[in-house]
Structure formats: structure tokens, C-alpha cells
Amino acid sequence: MSDGFRAVAVEGIGWWTPRLPGWDTVRAVLRGEGEPAPTPAARPASALLPPNERRRAPDTVAVSLEVASRACADAKRDPARLPCVFASTHGDLAITDAMCETLAGDPRLLSPTRFHNSVHNAAAGYWSIATGCLAPYTALSAWEHTFAAGLLESLVQAACAATPVLYVAYDVQARGPLASMAPSDSVVGAALVLGPDTSRGAMTLHWKIAAHPRAPAAQSAPRHGALVAGNAMAACLPLFEALAGEASSTLRYALGPHALLELQLEADG
């Protein structure tokens, strides 16, 4: 494919939500071959972390490490060798809310553990330490365009460095007064390993930046939207819906008011 498009292979996929705790589960649901779990799953407990760290890690870390590990395993890639991009719209607003409440009440009780878990790159830092990864990582946020911005960063890195890149996108539930300003419900974690060798993986993702701000944005099927409704990372669903279908499709994600990320997903073979 030409016309300004570049191509990457989708080598590995990871997914976790409480009622869709794994890519096999969500793929079956998105294909109409299964149903969401009737009760929410317990949050994942990554074996990458020592027991004490595992217990103290917030939901953002637990979920992002889970989907990152699954995507790397699916791609048969060594996590210690992959550059990675972590994208979250809000970071951990539950911890931020708790810290604000403590600061307003008695600042002397502020927890150092909560503080270091509150920073936006906490999940990426846990991942790099847990896997022993010395490759660079990026942590970013772009408000309502966060998923698209993180995906673009991953695609650019894979193209420029000619190396596979791990992309992890996640958001959790907002709490307290901040929830009215930065709403988010439930938990969503999604991950991809994107590589420059299009002979790897079952799907090839062609991409380019286009200056068509009025083009319709990617939308999931109405019956699927409820699976991630209310979460700040809900924009990830249309791409994973297309990946589940394993059929050629076109998606467009706004990057801001003047540009969009155009995607052509092609089933290999």
C-alpha cells in the first residue's frame, strides 16, 4: 500500500477489563461467539512483581503490567528488549484524590508510597524495573486523544528505529471531586506489540497522518460500546474490535482539531 502509508505488523495483543479479562475472551465477545463474564474478575496480580510490591501496586500498575506481559508473550518477544509507550488519560486519579484529601486534612500523614504511585509514569517505571528493560520508555497523555497519540508515538518509533515497540494504554476509575472534572469508570487496559517486519503477525496495520479534521472518528458497534462505556480509554475499542474480526477495515482517530491518524487494517494471507 502506498499513498503515504507506512506499515507495521501487529505481533501481539493484550487486553484486560473486569468482565473481559483477556484477549481470547474479548475477541470471542466481539465476534458474537461468547458473552462477558457474569461477575467481575479479581484484578490481575503480576508475577513480575515481588509479593510486597504486588500488594502495594495500584490498579493502574496491576492492569498495565498484565496486558503488557500478555502482548509480549503473544508476540514471543522478550520484554527486556522492547522500547515501550505507556498512555493514560488521567493516570491514577484514585490516588491523586486520596493525596488531595490528605493534604487538605493533615499533610503530615501523606504516604510516600502513594506519592510515588501517583506520578503519571509510575506504571512504565514499574514495568521497566520488573522486566529489567533498559530500552527507552515514553509515558504520555493527550486528554481525549490519548489513545491515538500513544498509538502514533508507537508507530513512529517502530518506523524510525526499525524495531518492535510495546504500546500499553490504560485508565481506571476516577474518584472524589476530581471525577466531576476528569470522569472515568471501571478499568480498561490494552496493549499491542507493533513491529516493522510485516511478515510477523496475522494483521498488518497501515498508517498515516491526514489533515481532515471533519472526517468521522472511529466508532465501535453500538452493542460493543457498553463494554468500555465511561472509561477514559474507551477510544481503544474500535481498533481492537477490528483486530478481533481479522478482516480488512479502515479507522480514523482524531489527533486534535487539525489532524487525524488514518489506519488501514489488513488481514495477512
Residue pairs with C-beta under 8 A, 6 or more apart in sequence:
1 7
1 206
1 264
1 266
3 208
4 208
5 206
5 207
5 208
5 262
5 264
6 155
6 159
6 206
6 207
6 208
7 198
7 204
7 205
7 206
7 207
8 155
8 158
8 159
8 194
8 195
8 196
8 198
8 204
8 205
8 207
9 194
9 195
9 196
9 197
9 198
9 199
9 200
9 201
9 203
9 204
9 205
10 192
10 193
10 194
10 201
10 202
10 203
10 204
10 205
10 243
11 74
11 75
11 76
11 77
11 164
11 193
11 194
11 195
11 200
11 201
12 70
12 71
12 72
12 73
12 74
12 75
12 76
12 77
12 191
12 192
12 193
12 201
13 23
13 70
13 71
13 74
13 191
13 192
13 193
13 240
13 243
14 23
14 66
14 67
14 68
14 69
14 70
14 71
14 72
14 74
14 168
14 189
14 190
14 191
14 192
15 22
15 23
15 25
15 26
15 67
15 70
15 189
15 190
15 191
15 240
16 22
16 44
16 63
16 66
16 67
16 70
16 187
16 188
16 189
16 190
17 26
17 186
17 187
17 188
17 189
17 227
17 228
18 37
18 40
18 41
18 43
18 186
18 187
19 36
19 37
19 39
19 40
19 41
19 227
20 26
20 29
20 36
20 37
20 227
21 37
21 41
21 44
22 70
23 70
23 74
25 34
25 36
25 37
26 227
26 240
26 244
27 243
27 244
28 34
29 35
29 36
29 224
29 227
30 224
30 240
30 241
30 244
30 245
31 244
31 245
36 227
43 59
43 62
43 63
43 187
44 62
44 63
44 65
44 66
45 54
45 62
46 54
46 57
46 62
46 65
46 66
46 69
46 130
48 65
48 69
48 127
48 130
48 131
49 57
49 65
49 126
49 130
53 126
54 62
56 113
56 117
57 65
57 117
57 126
58 92
58 94
58 95
58 117
58 122
58 172
59 92
59 94
59 172
59 173
59 187
60 88
60 91
60 92
60 117
60 122
60 123
60 170
60 172
61 117
61 122
61 123
61 126
63 170
63 172
63 187
63 188
63 189
64 86
64 88
64 123
64 126
64 127
64 168
64 170
64 189
64 191
65 123
65 126
65 127
65 130
66 189
67 168
67 170
67 189
67 190
67 191
68 79
68 84
68 127
68 166
68 168
68 191
69 79
70 191
71 166
71 168
71 191
71 192
71 193
72 78
72 79
72 82
72 166
72 193
74 193
75 164
75 193
75 195
75 200
75 201
77 164
77 166
77 193
79 127
79 131
79 133
79 166
80 131
80 132
80 133
80 134
80 135
81 133
81 135
82 133
82 135
82 163
82 164
82 165
82 166
82 193
83 135
83 136
83 137
83 157
83 161
83 163
83 165
83 166
84 124
84 127
84 128
84 133
84 135
84 137
84 138
84 165
84 166
84 167
84 168
85 137
85 138
85 139
85 140
85 150
85 153
85 154
85 157
85 165
85 166
85 167
85 168
86 121
86 123
86 124
86 127
86 137
86 138
86 139
86 140
86 150
86 168
86 169
86 170
87 139
87 140
87 141
87 142
87 146
87 147
87 149
87 150
87 151
87 153
87 167
87 168
87 169
87 170
88 120
88 123
88 139
88 141
88 146
88 169
88 170
88 171
88 233
89 141
89 143
89 144
89 146
89 171
89 182
89 184
89 232
89 233
90 141
90 171
90 172
90 174
90 182
90 184
90 232
91 118
91 119
91 120
91 122
91 141
92 117
92 118
92 122
92 172
93 172
93 173
93 174
93 175
93 176
93 178
93 179
93 182
93 184
94 172
94 173
94 174
94 175
95 114
95 117
95 118
96 118
96 178
97 174
97 175
97 176
97 177
97 178
97 179
98 114
98 175
98 176
99 110
99 111
99 114
99 115
99 118
100 176
100 177
100 178
101 176
102 109
102 110
102 111
103 110
116 122
119 125
120 139
120 141
121 137
121 139
123 139
123 168
123 170
124 137
124 138
124 139
124 168
127 133
127 137
127 168
128 134
128 137
138 153
138 157
140 146
140 149
140 150
140 153
142 148
142 149
142 150
142 255
142 256
144 235
145 253
145 254
145 255
145 256
146 169
146 232
146 233
146 235
147 169
147 233
147 235
147 236
147 253
148 235
148 253
148 254
148 255
148 260
148 261
149 255
150 167
150 169
151 167
151 169
151 192
151 239
151 253
151 261
152 207
152 209
152 255
152 261
154 165
154 166
154 167
154 192
154 194
155 194
155 205
155 207
157 163
157 165
158 164
158 165
158 194
158 195
158 196
159 196
162 196
163 195
163 196
164 193
164 194
164 195
164 196
164 197
165 193
165 194
165 195
166 191
166 192
166 193
167 191
167 192
167 193
167 194
168 189
168 190
168 191
169 188
169 189
169 190
169 191
169 233
169 236
170 187
170 188
170 189
170 190
170 233
171 184
171 187
171 188
171 231
171 232
171 233
172 184
172 186
172 187
173 184
173 185
173 186
173 187
174 182
174 183
174 184
174 185
174 232
182 232
183 230
183 232
184 230
184 231
184 232
184 233
185 229
185 230
185 231
186 228
186 230
186 231
187 231
188 228
188 231
188 233
188 234
188 236
190 233
190 236
190 240
194 205
195 201
198 204
198 268
201 268
202 246
202 267
202 268
202 269
203 243
203 246
203 265
203 266
203 267
203 268
204 265
204 266
204 268
205 263
205 264
205 265
205 266
206 263
206 264
206 265
206 266
207 261
207 262
207 263
207 264
208 261
208 262
209 255
209 259
209 260
209 261
209 262
210 252
210 259
210 260
210 261
210 262
211 258
211 259
211 260
212 252
212 260
213 254
213 256
213 257
213 258
213 259
213 260
215 252
215 260
216 252
217 252
217 253
217 254
217 260
218 235
218 238
218 239
218 251
218 252
218 253
219 238
220 237
220 238
220 241
221 241
224 237
224 241
225 234
225 237
227 237
228 234
228 236
228 237
235 253
238 251
239 251
239 263
239 265
242 249
242 251
242 265
243 265
246 267
247 267
248 264
248 265
248 266
248 267
249 264
249 265
250 262
250 263
250 264
250 265
251 262
251 263
251 265
252 260
252 261
252 262
252 263
253 260
253 261
253 263
254 260
254 261
255 261
